Structures are given as C-alpha cells and as structure tokens.
Amino acid sequence: MPEKTEKKVVLINGQEIELNGEKNILEVAKKANIDIPTFCYHSDLSVYGACRMCLVEIEGRGIFPSCSTPPQPGMSIRTNSPRILKARKMVVEFLLANHNRDCTTCERNLSCRLQEIASRMGVEEIRFRERSEVLPKDSSSFSLVRDPNRCILCGDCVRTCQEIEGIGVYDFAHRGSHSMVEPAFGKKLTEVECLYCGQCSIRCPTAALVVKSEVEKTWEVVLDPDKFVVAQIAPAVRVAVGEAFGLPPGEITTGKIVSALKKIGFDRVYDTAFSADLTTVEEAEEFFKRLQKGERLPQFTSCCPSWVLFAERNYPFYLNNLSSARSPQQMFGSVIKNYITKFEKVPVDRTVSVSIMPCTAKKFEAHRPEFVSQNEPDVDIVLTAQETIKLIKSANIDFGQIEPQPFDVPLGMGTGAGVIFGVTGGVTEAVLRYAYERLTGEELSEVEFNSVRGFQGLREAEVDFAGKKVRVAIVHGMANAQALIRDIREGKRDYHFVEVMNCPGGCIGGGGMPLGLPDYPEVLRKRAEGLYNADRLSPVRKSQDNPAIKFIYQNWLGEANSELAEKHLHTSYYSRRRISNELIRIQEAKSTHKVDIAVCVGTSCYLKGSYNILQRLLELVREHELEDQVNIGATFCLEKCSQGPNIRINDQVITGVDEKKVQEIFEKMVLAQV
C-alpha cells in the first residue's frame, strides 16, 4: 500500500488549517476567513513588516508579525489574545500621535484605513501628545496632493513607486522622531520624475496622498445655466463605481452612472468606448501603413499618459515609434469641442467638457499644451472614479435604487472592442480585431484573442493574419515596461506592436479608482471579468462596425488618417527635460511645422542666458499667433559652445544670440517664412 502522507496543518484560534504553500501566516488566516488588520501589507508588493499591526501570538514562541512570518506545521496561533489586542491598540495610538487628526475635514473621512482600524480596536483616547509641527502640503501637481502631516510611515508609497513603477520618487528621510517619507531633497512632485499615475495614493492607507479634487469645480459648471456640460465615461469606471455603493467589483453600472449625472445636471453624457473605437481605427490604420512599409516598428500604444510622459523623458529615440493617435479621452475632448458644439449649435466658450476617468494622470494629460486650441482645452475637467463617487454622494442620490438611462446620441455607442480598452491587453485586442480584416480582407468571425489576455507583467503573442505573422507584446507596470524596452534595444526581443500601460491590470487599476485593498489583485481580476462580460454581451464587438464611428467619418472626418483626422485626433511627442523646475520640449527631429526653432540649453549656453532667449521666442510666437506654424523647443547641444548662446532655425545654426538680437532674428528669419 502507498505510504500515507501526513497533512501539514496549523491551528489558528483553535481552528485546524491545512498548509498549501502559503508564504506567511497572514495568507493562511485569510484562507480561513480570519481578518488580521494590516497597514503596510499588499499582496502585490514586497513584505515590509514595519507597521506591526498584523501581530499574532505563536504558542511557546511569542509575538510575531504575521505578514513576514512563514507558517510551520504544528504551530498554534492566536490572533486575538490579550497581549495581541493590547499591542495593536498601542500601535494605533502611536500612529495617531504622529498623525493629523482633523478627520471630519479629511479627504479620506470614512474611507481611511487608519480611521477604520482605530474604530475596530476601540481606541477612544490617545495617551500621547499630538505632533505640533505642521508641514506644508504639496499641491503643485494637477493630479495629486501630498500631505506629510497625515503620513504614518508605512512605506507603501515607497515600495509602490520602486517596485511597480521602477522609478522611486519617494524614500525615507531623516532619523528618529524627524523621520518622514518624501521625494528627494524635499522637492515637490512636479520637480521630480513623478508620472502622476496615482499608484501611491491608491495604496496609501491615510490621506497623505490623495487625488487632487475637481468636484467643487464640477458643481460650479453644472449649476451654471449658461454652461452646456458634456461628460464622457471611460470603460473601466463602469465596473468599479458600484463598489462604493455595496456592489461587488466587476458589476457594470453604466446606466446608473449616466442617470446620476443627468440628475446632477449634465446636459449630455457619452461613452468613452466610442472614442476608444475611434482610437482603434486611427491607430490600427497607422499600424497597417507602418507594417506595409516596414518602418517605425514596433509601434507603441499612446493611450496611457504616464507611459507617454515616461517615454518623452527617457526614450526620445523611440518617440517616432509611438502611435500619433491621441488617447480616447483627448479624442473625445476634441470631438466635443470641434463637432458636438456645432451639432448641438452651442458656442465653444459655453461648452464644458468633463471626462470621468480611472486615472489621475489624465488630469495632467488634459493640461498638456498639445491639447489646447484657441486658448481652450479640449477637456476642461477630469474627474476620477473616486471623485465621481463623491459627486454622486454629495447629490444625495440613492445609487442602488436609481433607474438606469442610456448614453446620448449620436455618439453614445461603443463596441465591445472599445470597452475592453480598460483592461491590459484590451487595446491590442481591439487593434487586432481591426487589423485582421484590414490585412486579410476577410471577415473575422472569432473576435476574442485570448493569447493577449491575462495579468502577467509581460505577455507575448504571434498572430497569423493569412500567412502574415504579427508579433505583439503587452506590458503593464512601468518597471516591467523598462525591462521590456531594454531587451528591445539590445535586440533580445522583436515585435511589430507593443501595448504599454502604467497601472497594474491596465485602467481597471488606475490611481483614481476606488481605494486599494490588501487583496487588490483579486479586485482587478473581477473588474477585468466585468469588462470582458460587457464585451461578450455587446451587439457590436469590432470598432469598425460601430454605427457611431461610421457616422462621425461620414459627417465630419471623411476617412481614417485624413487631413482632418490628423488635425483633430492625432498629436506629436517631444523629448522633455527640466530646467528651473519647468518641463520643456527638447528638439530631437524636425516637425511638420513651417519653421522649427531649437534653442541650445546645454550648460555653456544656459549660463549665458539661453533659457531667457527661449522664453522670449515663445512669447513672440504667441504674440504673432503662430503656434500652428512655428515649432519651438530646446536642444542640449549645437556643438558651438564657445560661440553661444546658439539657436537653430530649420537647418541654420545662429551663434552669439543675445536677448537684444532675438526680435530682429525672429522678424528676419521666422516671420519671413510664415
């Protein structure tokens, strides 16, 4: 007879639990539905074990943190012994002593992990003196607000930025009672390499890092009778907003969100899945042309603003490989300001474009100068899912009971392909659904490309398009993206198409979504399944079959990649560096403008005043309203350092330029050419 294998078990609160490869006691307890409170533990981050909130008592051994203690057969563990309860309560008191306690006016009131655990622990008074020093907030970013007075030194933001993003904006500074988490040298977020993705804020257990709110600004415009307020709702939002109202992750609440916005006062509500379809057509057509010519491959996606910003800062040599198609948010913003205003016969200056997004970086994207025309941004306000939830709650709407409403026409329809933009691999799958028919001339009957789905940090697939092999890669998390691009540059990997998303899981894991939990990866999987279900239930699953897409081309754009489409739906990218804490464009290649001006800001020229020359040229371009004809930026060296400051106008390098000569040079060499 075969030898009987002895079960490996532990006892937790007297309950026998079989071990099956769990890495720590916390995972074993979770399997048995025993909730051990945590601050610094996240299943998708490394174990830190600093907060000591998850202490347990092991018989015969003492007290240990459950997150960093591996289980061993025969252990007898107590999660709520008198010693443990006393120790946890003490931990909470220490944290509160070092924490701003203005809970009633805090952005995270009623959704704060520290507040929740203090209540669970029965903390009614704090025996330790509150910290008297008040540190300044950092509100410099369009996307996030950092308040060091609410930081509890859990290190979640530090590990998130290092491990998921591979950037490391934050770290611990100083010692003892002066210890704090901050960017390098105490700088603001706009002065370091922050991508505004909000991954730090979604894992922060307090309000030390929060989304920069535009809720009040939204109320101002919807209550103004002279404003025509148009909203677009991103695909990922529909499977997450319900979480704040007692619904499970992945439950589709699109109709309820539309209905709530209409009650609040929005005049029109559209689906960003429509502009995701528009992005698919424009990006896939662009990909088709590159593939036929064998140039500028691999084509990188450009839907994620954090990835685009990272590429502009770090990969100027790949900027021509990025798709020039705008993100769905910015495409719809352009459609609203340039087409819907005419369709609705409403002046542009009365129209307010509001996007409801899963992403904090979308706030930064909306302020990019490329997306401002005639001094009006294409997207005026960006609300994250978190802010949308606050907006609905502040309107006293019973979200659970509200009757759903449909999106407005004629641009309210999105396909299943547009909806899955919200999950990693979705952009690639939508493009493949288009590209297959475009390349083969055959109808695609089986639209699901399961090979590009999943949650691995990097996925690869090879798709056969009637004998044409197309190699694609999908990567999410900027740390994974950096490793992938390093391999591409070194010739270790070769692709035709690469999708890059900053946030784990894609947009469903955006920094503006409902707050993360220790088991956040499971939440992401449920949200993804919700989007895939929406795709399966969609009557139209390919972007090119969307009647609203056909309508917009027939009535406005003409055809994909047309001159009009290029103007309103595409953009260009620039190498970006910092001078005097300010982001500037670095000229790497000629643009399509009539005149290209590059000012050298290398050390020698910069010390001789080239930055002031750059600013003066920018002023002259604006004064003469030549933004569409003159492209101006900076370069790091024109190789005539001893003769600087130097500028280049098209192919001609001009040396010895000073502020007095700028006006004359501009009139002779710029105005004469435009």
N, C-alpha and C positions, 0 to 999 in steps of 0.2 A: 504494500500500500504506500502511496506517496506520503511523504512526511508532512504533517500538518503545520502550516505557517502560523506563528503566533501573531496575533494582532498587536500593532503598536498603538497604544492609547494613552491619553492623559485625562485627568479629572479636572474639570473647571466648575467650581461651585457644586461639587459632588456629582456632576454630570459626566459620564464617560464619553469621550470624543475620540474617534479614530483619526490617527495622523495619516495624511496623504500628500506629503511633500510640501506642506506649508512652511514658509520661511521664518515665521515668527509667531509668538503666542497670540498676537492681535488677529492674525488671519484665522487661527484655529477658533478663537472666540467668536469671530464673525460668522464662521461656518455653523456655529451652534446658536446663532441669533442672539449672542450676548454682546451688547454695545458697550465698548470701553471708550470713554471720551478721549479725544486727541486734539492737538493743535497743529503740530508740525509734521504729522504723518499724511502722506499722499501716496497712493499705490503706484502712481506713475513717476514718482521722484525717489531719489535715494533716501535711505533711512538716516535720520539725523539724530533723533533721540534727545533733543535739548529741552523740550518743554516739561517733561516729566509728568504730563497729565495722565499718561496711559499706564501708570504704575499698577502692578499686581503683586500679590504676595505668594511666593512659592514655599510650600511647607518644607521646613528644615533648611532653607537657604536664605530667606529674607525677601526684601522688596526689590523688584526689578522693573525696568521699562518694558512693556510688552511688545513694543514695536521693534526693538533691537535684540530681543532675547529669543533664540531658537527653541522650539519645543523639543522635549526629550521624553521618550516613553517612560511612564511611571510617575511623571510629575503630578503633584496635587496643587492646584492653583486656585486662589481666591481673588475675585475681582472687586469685592466689596467688604473686606474685613474692616474692623475699626481703625486699624493702622492706616489702611489704604484711604479710607474716607477722610481721615484727618490730614493725611499728606496731600491729597488732591485739593482739599479746601485751602490748605496753606499755599499751594501753588497758585491758585486763583487769586488769593489775597495779594500775593507778591506781584502778580501781573497787573492787578487793578491799581496797586500803589504806584506803579510806573506808567499808568495809562490815564489819558484824559477821560474824565467820567461824565461828560456832557451828553449822556445817552439820548436824551429826548430830542436833541437837535442834530444828532449824528446821522450821516447818510445811511448807515447800516443799522439803524434802530429797528429792532425786531427781526433782523436777518444777520445779526452779529454772532459769530461763534463764541466769543468770549462772554457776551451777554447771556447766551443760551446756557453755557456750562455753569456760569455763576449762579443762574437760577436753579439748575439741576442740582448743584452742590449745596444749595440752601445758604448761600453767602448773603447775610443780611447786614453785616458791618465789616469794615476793613480796619484792622488794628494798626495799620502802618500809615505813616504820613504821606499825603499825595505830593508828587513832584511839583515843585513851584516854578521851575524854569519852563517857559513857553518858547518852543522853537518855531521858526517861520514855516508856513506852508509853501509848497511849490505848486503854483497854478499856471506855470509857464506853458505847459503843453495844451494843445487843442483837445487831447484825448483823456488825460489822466490828471488827478490831483494827488499829491503825496503829502501826507500829514505825519511827520515824525512823532508828534505828541501821542499818537494812537498806536504806535508800533510796540509790539510785545516781544521783539527779538526772536521770533520763532524761526526765522531764516527761510521761510517758504519762498519769498520773492528771490532770495539769493540763489537757491537751488534751481528754481524755475528758469531764471534767466541764463544760468550757466548750463543746465542740463538739457532743457528743451530748446532754448534759443541758441546756445553756444556763443553767447555774447558776454554775459557777466557784467551788466550795468551796475548791479548792487553788490555790496560786500559789507562785512562788519568792520567798523572803525572804532578807534579809541579803546579804552580799557575800563574795567571796574564799573562803577556807577555811571561813568560817562559813555559806556558802550552804546553804539547805535548802528543801525543799518542805513546806508546812504550810498548814492553814486560817488564815483571817485572825486576826492578833494571837496566833497560837499557841493558839487555842481548841481545845477537844475537838470531836469530830464531833457530839456531842449539843447543842453550843452554837452550831452554825451551821446553814445550810439544807440539810444533807445529807439525801437521801431514802433512804439505806440500800440503794440499788439494787445496789451492788457492781460497777458497771461499771468503776470504777477498779481494783478488786482483780483483776478477770479479765484486765486488760491490764498489770498490774504484773509486771515480769519477775523480781522477787525476792519476799521475804516482808514488804516494807514495808507492804503492805495485804493482809490475809487475812480469810477468813471466820472469825467467832467460833465456835469448835468446841463442839458438844454431844455429841461421840462418847463421851466418858467417862460423861457423864450417861446416855446411852442404854444403855451396858453395865451401869450400876448397876441400871436398872429391868428389863432383860431377864433379868438373873441373879438377880433377887429373886423367889422362888417365890410370894410373896404378891401380886405385881403381875400384872394382866391387861393386856398390852401390845398395842395395836391400831395398825397402821400404815396410812397411805394413801399411794399413789404417784401423783404428778402426771403428766399426759400427756407433757410434754416430757422428763422424766427417762428414759423408756424408750428414747429414740433417742440418748442421749448416754453413759450409764454404760459401755457396751461399749467406748468409745474408750480407756478406761484399761486395758482388757484385750486390746488389739490388734485390736479390731473397728473397721470403718470408721464414720464418723459417719452417722447415719440408720438403722443396724441396730437393729431392735426386739429388746430383751432383757427384755421384761416378765416372762415366765415364769421366767427365770433370776434376776431380782431377787427375785421372790416366793419362789423356792426358797431363795435365800441368806438372806433374812430369817427364813424358817421355821427354817433350820438354826441361825441365831444365837440364836433363842429368842422371836421374836414369836409371839403367840398367834393373831392374826388379821391378814390383810393384804388391804386393799381397794384398789379403783381410784378415784382422784380423778376419773376420767372420769365416774363415776356422779354425783358431786356437781356436776360441770360440767353434766351433763344436768339436774340439779335446778335449778341456777342458770339454765340456759336457759329452763326452763319458767316459773320465777318472774319472771325479768327480762323475758321476752317477753310474759307476761301483763300485767305492769306497763306495758310499752311499748304493748301493744294498747289498754289503757284510756286512756293519755295521748293516743294517736293519735286515738281516737274523740272525745275531749273537746277536742283541740287545745290542751292545756295542758302546761306544764313540758317543752317541746321546745326544742332537741334533748335526747333522753335520752342521757346519757353513761354508758358502762360503768363498773363499780366493782370489777372483778376485780383490778386492779393496785394494791397497797398504796402504792407510791411515787407513783403518779398521784393517788390519793385524798388522801394527805398533802400533796402539792403544791397540790391544789385547796383543801384546808382552809386552807392558809397564804396562798394568793394569789387565789383566786376564790370568796370567800364568797357572792357574788351568784349563783353557779351551783350551789351545793350542793344546792338543791332539784331541780336537773336531773339530778344523779347518780342512777343506779338505787339503790334502797334494798336490793337483793338483796346478801347477803354474798358474798364470794369463795368459790369452790369449797372452798378449804382450810377456811374458817371454817364453811361449811355442813356439811361432813363432820364437823368437830370437834363441832358442836352435835348432829348425828345420833348420833355415837359416845357422847357423854355423856348424851344425853336419850332415845335409843331403843335403841341396841345394848346398853347396860348392862342395860336391862330385858329385852330379848330374850335376852341371854346369862345373865340372873339373876346379875350381878356388881355389887357396890356401886360407886358412882361414885368413892369415895375409894380404891378398889383399882385403878381403871382408869387407864391412862396412854395418852394419845392422842399419837401420833407422826406427823408429816407429813414426807414426803420430797419436797422441792421443788427447782425450778431456781433459786430466788430467795432472795437474802439478806434482802430487805425483808419476806419472810414471817415472819422471826423477830421483827421489830418489830411486824408486824400481830398476831401471836399474843399479844403483851403488851398490846395496846390494852385499856383498861378496858371497852369495849363488849362484849368477848368473854370476860368473866369473870363467872360467875354462881355464887352461893353460895361465893364465895372460891376457886373452882376455874376455871382457864382451860379453854376448850373444846379448845384444842390445847396440850399440855404441852411438847412438844419439836418443834423444826423442824430437820430435817437437810437440808442442801443435797445436790446430786448429788456434789459433792466429798467431803463428809463420809461419804456413803453408800459411796463407793468405798473410803475409808479404813476404814470399819467392816467391809466385806467382806474387805479385805486383812488386817486385824488378826485376823479369824476364821480365817485360813489356808484360805480356800475357793478351790478351783480353779474360777473363774468360767467358764472356757471349756468345762469338761467337765461342769459341774453340770446335772442334768436339770431342765427347766422344770416349774413347778407352776402351777395356775390360782389365781385370786383366790378368796377365801372367799365363801360365800353367806350371806344372801340379797341383799347389797348389793354384790356383786363385779362386776357387769356395767356397762360403759359403752358408749355407742354411738360410731359414727364422728364424730358431731357433738361429743360430749364430748372425744374425743381431739384434734380439731383446735383446741381451746381453746389448745393450746400454741404456736401459730404466729400471727403477726399476721394479723388478718382472720378468725381462726377463731371468735371469739365472735360477730362479726357474722353469719357464715355460719350458725352454729348457730341463732341467733335468727331469721334469715330462713327457715330450714327449718321452724321452728315457726310463725312469724308468717304465712307464706303460707297454710298450711292453716287457721289460726285466722281470718284475714281473709276468705278466699275460700270456705271450706267445701269446698274441693276437695282431692283427694289430690295431693301434689307427687311427680311421677314422676322428674323430673330434679333431683337434690338438690344438685348442685355449682353454686355461684355463683362462676364464675371471675372475674367482674368485681371481686370484693373480695380476690382473691389477688394476691400479688406482694410485692416488697421496696422499692418506692418509699416514701419517708418519709411521704407523704400520698397516699392513693388515694380516689377518689370514685366513687360508682355510683348509678344510679337504677334501682330495681326496680319493675316493673309487677305489681301484685297485682290482677288482674282489673279494670283501669281505675283503681286507686288507685296513684298514683306515690309511692314511698317513697325519699327521698334519704338516703344513708348516706355516712359518711366514716370512714376508718380511718387512724390516725396512730400511729407508733411513734418513740420518741426524744423526750425531753421538750422539747428545743429545737424540734423540729417541732410538737409539741403547743402550745407557747406561741405560735408564729406562726399556727397554725390558729385558736386561740381569740381572738387579737387580730382576725383577719379576721371571725370570727363576731360579735364585739362591735361591730365597725364596720359591720356589715351587708353585708360583701362576700361572705359565704358563708352559705348557709341549708340546714340539714339537719333530718331527723327523728331520726336515730340516729347517734351518734359513738362509735367504739371508740378508746380511748386505752391504749396500752401503753408503759411507760417504756423497756424494753430493746429494742435493735435486733433485729428479727426476731420480737419477742414473747418468750414464756417460753423458747423454744429458745435465746435469747441472754442468759438470766438470769445474774446475777452469781455464782451458786453452781454453775454448770455447769463441766465440765472446762475447764481453762485455755485462754485465747485464743491464737491464733497470728497471725502477720503476714497470713495469708490467711483470717482468721476469717469474712468474709462467705461464702466458699465452703463452709466447715463449716456455717454456718447454713442454707444452701440445701439441703445434703444432709440435715440434720436435719428441715427442713420437708418434704422429699420423703418422708422416712420416716413422718412423721405422716399425710401425705396418702395414702400407700400403706396405712397401717393403717386409715384411713377407708374406702378402696375395698374392703378385704378384710373389713370388718366386716359381719356378717349383719344388723345393725340400724344405720341411719345417721341416724335422726331421734330427738331426745331424747324426744319424746312417745310414741315406740313402745317405749321401753325397759321391759321387764317389771319390772325392779327399781324404776323410778320409779313405775309403777302400783302396785307392792306397798307402797311407803312412803306413798303417798297413801291407799290403801285401809286400811292398818293403823295409820296414825298421824296424818297431816296433814289428811286429808279432801279438800281440793282446793287448787289453786294460789291463793296470796294469801289463804288462810283466816286466821282469827284465830290459830290455832296456828302456821301457816306464818309469819305476820308476827312472831310472838314468837321463833321459833327460827331463822328463815332470813333475816331482814331486820335492818337496823340504821339508824342515823341519823348525820348528819355535823354537825360544828361548825366554825366558824371558829376557827383555832388561832393563837395568838401566844405570845411568850416573855416571861416576867417572872422575873428572878432565875434565868436559865438553865433555867427549867422550862416545859414545854409546858402551856398552859391552854386551856380552851374559852372562846370568845367568843360570847356570846348574840347572835344576829342575828334570830332569829324564835322564836315560841312552839313548844314541843314538844307531844307528846301526853300529857305527864305532868299530874297534877292541879295541881301547883304549879311555876311557873317562877321561879327566883331568878337575878337578874343583878346582879353587884357591879361598880361602876364602877372600872376600874383606869387611868383616864386620869391624866395627870401630877399634877394637883391632888389628886385623891382618893388616888392611890397614895402621895404624900408624906405624907398624913395617916393612913396606916395601913390602907388598904382591902384590901391583899393579906393582912394578918393576919385581917381580917374574913372574907375569902373562905375562908381555911384553916379558921377556926373554924366557919363554916357547913358546910363539907364534913365536918368532924368530927361535928357534930351530926346531919347526915343519916345518916352511917354508924352512929353510936351508936343511933339510933332505927330503923335498918334500913329506911330509906325510899328507897333508891336507885331502886326501880321507880315511885315516886310523886312524887318531887321531882327536878326537873332543875335543876342549879346550875352556873353558869359565870360568865363575866365579860363586860363590855362596855366600850367605850372612852370613852363619854361619855353621861351622862344630862342634860346641859345645865343642871346646877345646881352648877357648880364651886365657887362661893363658899360653898355650904352643905354641902359634903361632909364626910366620906365619904358617898356615896349608894348605895343599893341599890334594886332594883325587884323587887317580889313580884307576879307576874302583871302587872296593869296599874297598880299603885300604886307610886309612887316615894317612898321614905322618905329624908329628908335627915338630916344630922348624926348619923349612926350611929357609935358607937364600940364598942370591944370589950366594954365593960360592958353595953351595951344588946342585944348580939346574942342572948343567951339569952332575954331577955324577948320580943324581937321574934319569935324563932323559935317560942316557945311560943304566942304570941297569934295569929300570922298564918300559921304553917305547920301546926303540929300541929292547929289548929282546922279546917283544910281537908282533912286526910287521914284 
